[in-house]
Amino acid sequence: MTHRCTKLTPLCLMALAAILVMPSLAAAQGCALCVTQAAQGGHRFIDALRSGILVLVFPPMAISIALIYISWRKRNKFRER
């Protein structure tokens, strides 16, 4: 089995550049209005914002975990046929 990125091919260089650029793109997603509102809000507003973030994170994470678990349990079903 050969490794595709043994030499510095253009594809490998583009992948490396994408990996290096991604953190800066992720950090640039902050909305100025959201930051301003959070800074001006009181303790209750900040707590509500944190709770809202958790509420929005858990359902997709639970669905993803469930799909991974189901596919892991069924991984050998198609090999047996």
Steps between C-alpha positions, in 0.01 A plus 500: 500500500646834402450821683366772274685785671853361495612797289385856536237483232266792433216308668702451818606865501139612461392269785776637724404858414132425576590352838708804587230747389202331671566623858516861385175460305329345801615784726376760249139381529424710806212738437575854614138552608504179707825594671371851576170371636674239714740759638214737589278231644489422864568176683157355415545574130838327492357196681209486254743525206709212636188289558381575147831387356477172691141447386608549138805271530354191666231386249736484198766335714253240628378427147858462376591266784187293438577468127860399570385243757237351267742479208764343727251238619392420143853504349519124444146452372596555136823298520314181595299489176 
